[in-house]
Amino acid sequence: MVFPTLFISVGDFQLKRLIVPLLQIIMFGMGTTMGLKDFEGVVKAPRSVFIGLICQFSIMPVVGYSLAVLFDFPAEIAAGVILVGCSPSGLASNVMSFIAKANVALSLTITAVATLLAPFLTPLLMKGLAGTFVAVDVVGMMLDIMNMIILPIGLGLLVNYLFRKDIDWIKRYMPLVSMAGITLIICIITAAGRESLLTIGLALILCTIIHNLLGYTLGYNMARLFRLSEQDCRTVALEVGLQNAGLASGLALQMGKIATVGLAPALFGPIMNITGSLLASFWGKNREAILPETDQEVL
């Protein structure tokens, strides 16, 4: 915001061209930590996985559209809010589920399956909800998601399978690489959209916070409505409230609208990690709520 020129270009090189490669590196790292075990939940607890996926791809898109209309944002800013809602969950939800003493196995499964469904559901949801705000190329967006998410994750899975004992160093350093990558992506988008942020920044921040918090609230209560366990309710809440903002940023770039459509994803990432950390820490300290009465008596 203060020195935007530093994050727009270096000489003739436009820094926004780094967004997709950085996202691919992050997704490759995600793939190296995954295996067939991450999909076991589909067999072991299909009902919980199905409910989680339904909540993931219904609550956030609808809430995003409703907030975009309510706040009466310019068309491309509104499309960015909806884009965040139409994205799948990401790695953050798995970490937060661990901290919250939620069902980590279920979290991993929902994230994995949602990511595989994203090339199909995200473009279709965007076309249906954001098509009146911006032009949405469904096939083009599908291919972009395949390129940014599915291919690098697939490569990571392959590397993990073939060189499982030799990639511990990747797993050790990838979290740092991911944090640095996401930070740089946020800086680049903020610099590119500085003028728009100065105009509607506070309103967009408020909208993003509401979007995020409603994701937790509605996700948790929908899971309760379907009589899932407390652990699973916490998991669904975190899966719904924590989106893959990096993917949304990459798609905004591919749409050629990083300075407008990309603003909501750039804000959503830091905000969701703050709120998610607070919520997960609170739940983690209230473990008794998820234990049977006999176990609570032993404690």
C-alpha positions in Angstrom: 0.0 0.0 0.0 2.8 2.4 0.8 5.4 1.4 -1.8 3.3 -0.3 -4.5 5.8 0.2 -7.3 8.1 -2.3 -5.5 5.6 -5.0 -6.0 4.3 -4.2 -9.5 7.4 -4.8 -11.6 11.2 -5.3 -11.6 12.5 -3.7 -14.7 10.4 -5.0 -17.5 9.3 -8.0 -15.6 5.7 -7.8 -14.2 5.6 -9.4 -10.8 2.1 -10.6 -11.2 3.5 -13.3 -13.5 4.9 -15.0 -10.4 1.4 -15.7 -8.9 0.6 -18.8 -10.9 4.1 -20.4 -10.5 4.1 -19.7 -6.8 0.7 -21.2 -6.4 1.8 -24.3 -8.3 4.8 -24.7 -6.0 2.5 -24.5 -3.0 0.1 -27.0 -4.5 3.1 -29.3 -5.3 4.1 -29.2 -1.6 0.5 -30.0 -0.7 0.7 -33.1 -3.0 3.9 -34.3 -1.3 2.1 -34.5 2.0 -0.9 -36.4 0.6 -1.5 -40.1 -0.2 -4.4 -42.6 -0.6 -5.0 -42.4 3.1 -6.4 -38.9 2.6 -9.3 -40.4 0.7 -10.0 -43.2 3.1 -12.7 -41.0 4.8 -14.9 -41.4 1.7 -15.2 -45.1 2.5 -15.1 -44.9 6.3 -17.4 -42.0 6.8 -19.2 -41.2 3.5 -22.0 -39.4 5.2 -19.8 -36.9 7.0 -17.7 -36.3 3.8 -20.8 -35.8 1.7 -22.4 -33.3 4.2 -19.1 -31.4 4.4 -18.8 -31.1 0.6 -22.4 -30.0 0.2 -21.8 -27.3 2.9 -18.5 -26.3 1.2 -20.0 -25.7 -2.2 -23.3 -24.2 -1.2 -22.9 -22.0 1.9 -19.9 -19.9 0.8 -21.0 -19.3 -2.8 -24.5 -18.3 -1.8 -23.2 -16.1 1.1 -20.6 -14.5 -1.2 -23.3 -13.6 -3.8 -25.6 -12.3 -1.1 -23.0 -10.1 0.4 -21.8 -8.8 -3.0 -25.3 -7.7 -3.8 -25.9 -6.3 -0.3 -22.8 -4.2 -0.3 -23.5 -3.1 -3.9 -19.8 -3.4 -4.9 -18.6 -2.6 -8.5 -19.1 -5.6 -10.7 -15.5 -6.9 -10.7 -15.1 -6.4 -6.9 -18.4 -8.3 -6.4 -17.2 -11.1 -8.7 -14.1 -11.4 -6.5 -16.2 -11.9 -3.4 -18.2 -14.6 -5.1 -15.0 -16.2 -6.5 -13.7 -16.7 -2.9 -16.9 -18.4 -2.0 -16.8 -20.7 -5.0 -13.3 -21.9 -4.2 -12.6 -25.2 -2.3 -11.0 -25.4 1.1 -7.2 -25.4 1.4 -4.4 -26.6 3.7 -5.2 -24.1 6.4 -8.4 -26.0 7.3 -6.3 -29.1 8.0 -4.0 -27.3 10.3 -6.8 -25.5 12.1 -8.7 -28.8 12.5 -5.6 -30.3 14.2 -5.4 -27.3 16.6 -9.1 -27.4 17.3 -9.0 -31.1 18.2 -11.4 -31.7 15.4 -11.6 -34.7 13.0 -8.3 -34.3 11.1 -8.9 -37.3 8.9 -12.3 -36.0 7.8 -10.7 -32.6 7.2 -8.0 -34.1 5.0 -10.6 -36.1 3.0 -13.0 -33.1 2.5 -10.1 -30.9 1.4 -8.7 -33.6 -1.0 -12.1 -34.3 -2.6 -13.2 -30.7 -2.8 -9.9 -29.9 -4.5 -10.6 -32.6 -7.1 -14.1 -31.3 -7.6 -13.0 -27.7 -7.9 -12.2 -27.8 -11.7 -15.8 -28.6 -12.3 -17.8 -27.0 -9.6 -16.0 -23.7 -9.2 -16.4 -22.6 -12.8 -20.0 -23.7 -12.9 -20.8 -21.9 -9.7 -19.0 -18.8 -10.9 -21.0 -18.8 -14.2 -24.3 -19.2 -12.3 -23.6 -16.6 -9.6 -21.1 -14.2 -11.0 -22.0 -14.4 -14.7 -24.1 -11.2 -14.4 -21.1 -9.3 -13.0 -18.2 -10.4 -15.3 -17.8 -12.7 -18.2 -16.9 -16.2 -17.1 -15.2 -18.7 -19.4 -16.2 -22.0 -17.9 -14.0 -24.2 -20.0 -11.0 -21.8 -19.6 -11.5 -21.7 -15.8 -11.6 -25.5 -15.7 -8.3 -25.7 -17.5 -6.7 -23.0 -15.4 -7.7 -24.9 -12.2 -6.3 -28.1 -13.6 -3.1 -26.3 -14.4 -2.7 -24.5 -11.1 -4.1 -27.2 -8.7 -4.6 -30.7 -10.1 -1.4 -31.1 -12.1 1.0 -29.9 -9.3 -0.8 -31.9 -6.7 -0.8 -34.9 -8.9 3.0 -34.5 -9.4 3.4 -34.1 -5.6 1.4 -37.3 -5.0 3.7 -39.1 -7.5 6.8 -37.8 -6.0 5.6 -38.8 -2.5 4.8 -42.3 -3.8 8.1 -42.9 -5.6 10.5 -41.1 -3.2 8.6 -41.3 0.1 11.8 -41.8 2.2 13.8 -39.1 0.5 11.5 -36.1 0.6 11.4 -35.3 4.3 13.4 -32.1 3.6 10.6 -31.0 1.2 8.0 -31.6 3.9 10.2 -29.7 6.4 10.6 -26.6 4.3 7.4 -26.4 2.3 5.4 -24.7 5.0 7.9 -21.8 5.0 7.9 -21.7 1.2 4.1 -21.7 1.2 4.0 -18.8 3.7 6.5 -16.8 1.8 4.6 -17.5 -1.5 1.2 -16.5 -0.1 2.7 -13.3 1.4 4.3 -12.3 -1.9 1.0 -13.0 -3.7 -0.9 -10.8 -1.3 1.6 -8.0 -1.7 1.5 -8.1 -5.5 -2.4 -8.1 -5.5 -2.5 -5.3 -2.9 -0.1 -3.1 -4.9 -2.0 -3.8 -8.2 -5.4 -3.0 -6.6 -4.2 -0.1 -4.4 -6.5 2.5 -5.9 -9.6 0.3 -5.6 -8.7 -0.5 -2.0 -8.4 3.2 -1.1 -11.9 3.6 -2.5 -13.8 0.6 -1.1 -11.2 -1.0 1.2 -13.0 -0.7 4.5 -16.3 -2.0 3.1 -14.5 -4.9 1.4 -12.7 -5.8 4.6 -16.0 -5.8 6.5 -17.6 -7.9 3.8 -14.8 -10.4 3.9 -14.9 -10.7 7.7 -18.7 -11.3 7.6 -18.2 -13.9 4.8 -15.6 -15.7 6.7 -17.5 -15.7 10.1 -20.8 -16.8 8.4 -18.9 -19.7 6.9 -17.9 -21.0 10.3 -21.3 -20.4 11.8 -23.5 -21.8 9.1 -21.1 -24.7 8.5 -21.1 -25.7 12.1 -24.9 -25.4 12.5 -25.6 -27.3 9.3 -23.5 -30.1 10.5 -25.3 -30.0 13.8 -28.6 -30.1 11.9 -27.5 -33.4 10.3 -26.6 -34.7 13.7 -22.8 -35.1 13.2 -20.6 -35.5 16.2 -19.0 -32.4 17.8 -15.6 -33.2 16.3 -17.2 -33.5 12.8 -19.2 -30.3 13.3 -16.0 -28.4 14.1 -14.3 -29.9 11.1 -17.1 -28.9 8.7 -17.2 -25.4 10.2 -13.4 -25.0 9.5 -13.7 -26.5 6.0 -16.4 -24.1 5.0 -15.0 -21.0 6.6 -11.4 -21.5 5.3 -11.1 -21.2 1.6 -8.3 -21.6 -0.9 -7.7 -17.9 -1.4 -4.5 -18.6 -3.3 -6.5 -20.4 -6.0 -9.0 -17.6 -6.2 -6.1 -15.1 -6.6 -4.6 -17.2 -9.5 -8.0 -17.4 -11.2 -8.4 -13.6 -10.9 -5.0 -13.2 -12.6 -6.0 -15.6 -15.4 -9.2 -13.6 -15.9 -7.0 -10.5 -16.4 -8.6 -8.8 -13.4 -6.0 -9.2 -10.6 -6.4 -5.5 -9.5 -10.2 -5.9 -9.0 -11.4 -9.5 -8.8 -8.2 -10.4 -7.0 -8.8 -8.0 -4.1 -11.3 -10.1 -2.1 -9.1 -13.2 -2.2 -6.1 -11.1 -1.1 -8.0 -9.9 1.9 -9.7 -13.2 2.7 -6.4 -15.1 3.2 -4.9 -13.1 6.1 -8.4 -12.5 7.7 -9.3 -16.2 7.7 -6.0 -17.2 9.2 -6.5 -14.8 12.1 -10.1 -15.8 12.8 -9.4 -19.5 12.1 -6.4 -19.5 14.5 -8.6 -17.8 17.2 -11.5 -20.2 16.7 -9.2 -23.3 16.6 -7.4 -22.3 19.7 -10.6 -21.7 21.6 -12.0 -25.1 20.5 -8.7 -26.8 21.3 -8.9 -25.5 24.9 -12.5 -26.8 25.2 -11.8 -30.4 24.4 -14.3 -31.7 27.0 -17.2 -30.8 24.7 -16.1 -33.6 22.3 -15.5 -36.3 24.8 -18.0 -38.9 26.0 -19.2 -38.4 29.6 -17.2 -41.3 30.9 -14.0 -39.9 29.5 -14.8 -36.5 31.0 -15.2 -38.2 34.4 -11.7 -39.8 34.0 -10.3 -36.4 33.2 
